[in-house]
Amino acid sequence: MTITITAFERSPDGGQGMARDMRVRWALEEVGQPYGVRLLSFKAMKEPAHLALHPFGQIPTYQEGDLALFESGAIVFHIAERHAGLLPDDANARARAITWMFAALNTVEPPIVDREVAEYLEDETWYEQRLPFIDERIRKRLGELSGRLGNADWLDGAFSAGDLLMVTVLRRLEGSGILEEYPNLSAYVARGKARPAYKRAFVAQLAVFTAAPTA
């Protein structure tokens, strides 16, 4: 059955791999599964046809036969469970990899997203007071993550879906100067971005943004 995902017609990040369809693209590339992409305008994302797939009117969604999923983490988990390459065979190692998936999305990502939202509202009077507090929360999480990673290449043995999600989360800090304060985390992100599957996914997402508009 053909896999179809949805993505932004014009990504707000300029196709730099920050949109959450990147996570799904990367996962599918890692497990060697072909997929199609249906591009959506912001208007189309709020129309009934898409809301039937994603009740919050966002991207990505995933369709395969009668199965329709939303939420990038859930989609990556589904891909990892269905196809070899993103979760270990050993039951305990598998459980730990899944734990890291949750940690990336529930513990590390929220303060990073809070920072992005604060930056959008930087003209508000409370921006300068709030940003240091948010950055402190981020540094606390990164310090803990850095200590756990240590000198290892990946979070728990071989590369897993936990690493895939964590790398995409940490990438959201690129350009802020915060990630660079933790050399092992910077190197960790670089290792993720160097994976051939990541590169293929990145090129595919960027191509959407750079493609010449149709007449």
C-alpha positions as CSV (number, residue, x, y, z in Angstrom):
1,M,0.0,0.0,0.0
2,T,1.2,3.5,-0.9
3,I,2.2,5.8,2.0
4,T,1.2,9.4,1.7
5,I,2.2,12.2,4.1
6,T,1.2,15.8,4.1
7,A,3.5,18.8,4.3
8,F,3.5,22.6,3.9
9,E,3.1,23.9,0.4
10,R,5.4,26.7,1.5
11,S,7.3,25.9,4.6
12,P,7.7,28.8,7.1
13,D,11.3,27.8,7.7
14,G,12.2,28.1,4.0
15,G,12.6,24.3,3.7
16,Q,15.4,24.0,6.2
17,G,14.1,20.9,7.8
18,M,12.4,22.4,10.9
19,A,8.8,21.5,9.9
20,R,7.6,18.3,11.5
21,D,7.1,16.4,8.3
22,M,10.9,16.2,8.3
23,R,10.8,13.7,11.1
24,V,8.5,11.5,9.2
25,R,10.4,11.8,5.9
26,W,13.6,10.9,7.8
27,A,12.0,7.9,9.4
28,L,10.7,6.6,6.1
29,E,14.1,7.1,4.5
30,E,15.8,5.2,7.4
31,V,13.6,2.1,6.9
32,G,13.7,2.3,3.1
33,Q,10.0,2.9,2.5
34,P,8.8,4.9,-0.5
35,Y,6.2,7.6,0.1
36,G,4.2,10.3,-1.6
37,V,3.7,13.8,-0.3
38,R,0.5,15.9,-0.6
39,L,1.3,19.5,-0.2
40,L,-1.1,21.8,1.6
41,S,-1.6,25.6,1.8
42,F,-2.4,27.1,5.2
43,K,-6.0,27.6,4.1
44,A,-6.3,23.9,3.0
45,M,-5.0,22.8,6.4
46,K,-8.1,24.2,8.1
47,E,-10.6,22.8,5.6
48,P,-12.8,19.8,6.4
49,A,-11.0,17.3,4.2
50,H,-7.7,17.8,6.1
51,L,-9.4,18.2,9.5
52,A,-10.8,14.8,9.0
53,L,-7.2,13.5,9.1
54,H,-5.8,15.9,11.6
55,P,-8.4,17.4,14.0
56,F,-6.0,20.3,14.9
57,G,-5.4,21.3,11.3
58,Q,-1.7,20.8,11.3
59,I,0.9,18.7,9.4
60,P,2.1,16.0,9.0
61,T,-0.5,13.3,8.5
62,Y,0.2,9.8,7.4
63,Q,-2.1,7.6,5.3
64,E,-1.6,4.0,4.3
65,G,-4.6,2.1,3.1
66,D,-7.4,2.6,5.6
67,L,-5.0,3.9,8.3
68,A,-4.7,7.6,8.9
69,L,-2.5,9.0,11.6
70,F,-1.5,12.5,12.9
71,E,1.2,13.8,15.3
72,S,4.8,13.3,14.1
73,G,5.9,11.3,17.1
74,A,3.1,8.8,16.8
75,I,3.8,8.5,13.1
76,V,7.5,7.9,13.6
77,F,6.6,5.3,16.3
78,H,4.3,3.5,13.9
79,I,7.0,3.5,11.2
80,A,9.6,2.2,13.7
81,E,7.3,-0.6,14.8
82,R,6.3,-1.7,11.3
83,H,9.8,-1.7,9.8
84,A,13.2,-2.8,10.9
85,G,15.9,-0.2,11.5
86,L,14.6,2.3,14.1
87,L,14.0,0.1,17.2
88,P,16.2,-2.6,18.7
89,D,15.2,-6.2,18.6
90,D,16.0,-6.7,22.3
91,A,12.9,-5.9,24.4
92,N,14.6,-3.8,27.1
93,A,16.7,-1.8,24.5
94,R,13.5,-1.3,22.5
95,A,11.7,0.0,25.6
96,R,14.6,2.4,26.3
97,A,14.5,3.7,22.7
98,I,10.8,4.4,23.0
99,T,11.4,6.2,26.3
100,W,13.9,8.5,24.5
101,M,11.2,9.2,21.9
102,F,8.9,10.5,24.7
103,A,11.7,12.4,26.3
104,A,12.5,14.2,23.1
105,L,9.0,15.4,22.6
106,N,7.7,15.8,26.2
107,T,10.8,16.9,28.1
108,V,13.3,18.6,25.8
109,E,11.1,20.1,23.1
110,P,8.5,22.1,25.1
111,P,10.9,24.9,26.4
112,I,12.5,25.1,23.0
113,V,9.1,25.7,21.4
114,D,8.3,28.2,24.1
115,R,11.5,30.1,23.1
116,E,10.3,30.2,19.4
117,V,6.9,31.5,20.5
118,A,8.6,34.2,22.6
119,E,10.7,35.3,19.7
120,Y,7.6,35.7,17.5
121,L,6.3,38.1,20.1
122,E,9.5,40.0,20.8
123,D,7.8,43.3,20.5
124,E,5.8,42.5,23.6
125,T,7.0,44.3,26.7
126,W,7.6,41.1,28.6
127,Y,9.8,39.5,26.0
128,E,13.1,40.6,27.5
129,Q,12.0,39.4,31.0
130,R,10.7,36.1,29.8
131,L,13.5,35.0,27.4
132,P,16.2,34.5,30.1
133,F,13.8,32.3,32.1
134,I,13.0,30.2,29.1
135,D,16.7,29.9,28.2
136,E,17.5,28.8,31.8
137,R,14.9,26.0,31.4
138,I,16.5,24.9,28.1
139,R,20.0,25.0,29.5
140,K,18.9,22.8,32.4
141,R,17.5,20.2,30.0
142,L,20.5,20.3,27.7
143,G,22.9,20.0,30.6
144,E,21.1,16.9,31.8
145,L,21.0,15.5,28.3
146,S,24.6,16.3,27.7
147,G,25.6,14.5,30.9
148,R,23.7,11.4,29.9
149,L,25.1,11.3,26.4
150,G,28.7,11.8,27.5
151,N,31.1,10.6,24.8
152,A,28.6,8.2,23.2
153,D,27.5,8.5,19.6
154,W,23.9,7.8,20.3
155,L,21.6,7.9,23.4
156,D,21.4,4.2,24.0
157,G,23.7,2.0,21.9
158,A,22.8,2.0,18.2
159,F,20.9,4.8,16.4
160,S,17.2,4.6,17.1
161,A,13.9,6.5,16.7
162,G,14.8,8.1,20.0
163,D,17.8,9.7,18.4
164,L,15.9,10.7,15.3
165,L,13.4,12.7,17.3
166,M,16.0,14.1,19.7
167,V,18.1,15.4,16.8
168,T,15.2,17.1,15.1
169,V,14.2,18.7,18.4
170,L,17.7,20.0,19.1
171,R,18.0,21.3,15.6
172,R,15.4,23.9,16.6
173,L,18.1,25.6,18.7
174,E,20.5,26.1,15.7
175,G,21.5,29.7,15.4
176,S,20.5,30.5,19.0
177,G,24.0,29.9,20.4
178,I,22.6,27.7,23.1
179,L,23.3,24.4,21.5
180,E,26.9,25.3,20.9
181,E,27.4,25.6,24.6
182,Y,27.3,21.8,24.7
183,P,29.9,20.4,22.3
184,N,28.9,16.8,22.6
185,L,25.3,17.7,21.8
186,S,26.4,19.8,18.8
187,A,28.5,16.8,17.6
188,Y,25.5,14.5,18.2
189,V,23.2,16.7,16.0
190,A,26.0,16.8,13.3
191,R,26.1,13.0,13.4
192,G,22.4,12.8,12.8
193,K,22.5,15.3,10.0
194,A,25.3,13.3,8.4
195,R,23.2,10.2,8.0
196,P,22.4,9.4,4.4
197,A,18.7,9.0,5.2
198,Y,18.6,12.4,6.9
199,K,20.3,14.0,3.8
200,R,17.7,12.5,1.5
201,A,14.9,13.7,3.6
202,F,16.3,17.2,3.9
203,V,16.8,17.5,0.1
204,A,13.3,16.3,-0.5
205,Q,11.8,18.9,1.9
206,L,14.0,21.7,0.6
207,A,13.0,20.9,-3.0
208,V,9.4,21.7,-2.1
209,F,10.4,25.2,-1.1
210,T,12.8,25.9,-3.9
211,A,10.8,24.4,-6.7
212,A,9.7,27.0,-9.3
213,P,6.1,27.9,-9.0
214,T,3.8,26.4,-11.5
215,A,2.1,28.6,-14.1
